[in-house]
Amino acid sequence: MNVGEEWQKITVLCLAIILLPKFSYYYTLCFLAIPFILMLNTPSQKIHYIYLVEFIIIFFPWLYFPIDKVNYMNGEEMSHILSWGHVVTYIGIVLMVVTLLVDGIIQQKRHVRIKEM
């Protein structure tokens, strides 16, 4: 059973690389460049516009207004400045996860319906 496009499967793996560790630095977003390029090289569908907006939100950290300094394990070397850009990026990541889940469920139902015919 092959449901979903290749770039969607790679996106899920890249999101796991980014979201599973307790803390991921901003550079880990470069992993999402691979599925983004693969998506651009596939025939366009209406749902791709939603994914395109989500990729733009994730890749465009245009709001660098510091919110607070996050200090991990009470050490200065483990501190990190949290900004609105981080918040917007993670909102984009969560939206992409939800979109992938909903799109996967719809594709699975469509695949089962076609198989039953």
N, C-alpha and C positions, 0 to 999 in steps of 0.2 A: 504494500500500500504506500503510494507516494503522494501524499497530500502536502500542499504548500510548495512554494518556490524555493530554489536553492539559497537565494539571498536571505529569505526569511529564516531558514534554519541556521545559517551562519550568524544572523543577527541575534538569535536566541543564545547561541554559544558565546558571542561577544558580550552580550548583556550579563550573562552569568559570570564571565571573567571580571566584569566591572562591579557587579552588585554583591557577589558572594563574600569577598573579603570584608573585614570590619571597616577598613578605611582604604579607599582607592584615591590615588593622586589624580590630578586633572589630566595628565598625559595618557592615562588609560583609555580616554575617549578616542585616541587614534585607532584603536581596534575597530571602531565602528566605521572607519573609512572604507574598509573592505566590503561590507555589505552595502554601503551607500553606493559605491562604484558599481557593484553587481546589479543593484536595483536600477541604476540609470541605464544599464546596458540591456535590460529586459524590455519586452514590448509593454507600452504604457497601458495601465488600467486606471479606473477612477480612484481606487483605493490607494494608488501610489501617490496621489496628491496629498493625502493625509500623512503618509509616511514621510514625504518630502518636507512638509511643514515641521514634523517632529524632528527630523534630522537637522533642519535649520535651527530649531530651538536648542538642540543639544550642542551643535557645533559653534554656536554664536554666543559666546559668553560676554555680551555687551554691557552687562551691568556689574561693574566692579566697584560697588559701594560697600565697604566693610560693614558687617553686622556685628560681629564679635570675634574675639580670639578664642579658638578652641584649643584647650591644652590637654593632651593625652598623657596619662600616667604621671601627671604633675611634674613634667620636665620641660624646660624651655626648648630643648632640641626636638621635642615632639609637638610643638605648638603649630597651629595652622589658622590662618585668617579665613573666616567664613564670610562670603560676600553674597549679594543678591544674585550674581551670576551663577554661583553654585546652586542656589535654590531653584532658579529657572532651569538650569541644566537637568537637575534631578526630577523636576516636574516633567520635563520633556522625556526623560528616560521612563518614568512611571507611565506616562501617556503611551509611549511606544510599547511597553510591556502589555498594557491593557488592549491596545489595538491589535497586537500580534495574537493575544489570546482570543479575542472576539473573532478576528479574521480566521484563525485556525479552526475554531468551532464551526463557523459558517462553512468553510471549505470542507471540513469533515462531514457535516450533514449533507452537503451537496454531493460529495463523493459516494456516500452510502446510498443516497436517493438514486443516483445514476446506476450504481451497482445492482440495486434491486430491480431496475427496469429491465 
